[in-house]
């Protein structure tokens, strides 16, 4: 079993999914592409996805080109990363989300 944080990557567009998988694995994360019962350190969902599975208590990052549309759909409690993805925007947000999650779980 790996001690690398598991990132659940829910992106239907295969070229984007594989590019993100490569990038995240290069940064030292384990990457899954479908829920399989393992607890994920974070979930990355593309807003183009038709169905959003329940992802439990894991922090969630949504890749979006239209944040207003997400708000109209009632999506709340997630971090957003604007598309098109530029530079290391996802990596930076993922680090922030994981750090915040660790500090919350460390509180008494």
Buried (B, 14 or more C-beta within 10 A) or exposed (E): EEEBBBBBBBBEEEEBBEEBBEBBEEBEBBBBBEBEEEEBBBBBBBBBBEEBEEBEEBBBBBBBEEEEEBEEEEBEEBBBBEBEBEEEBBBEBBEEBBEEBEEEEEEE
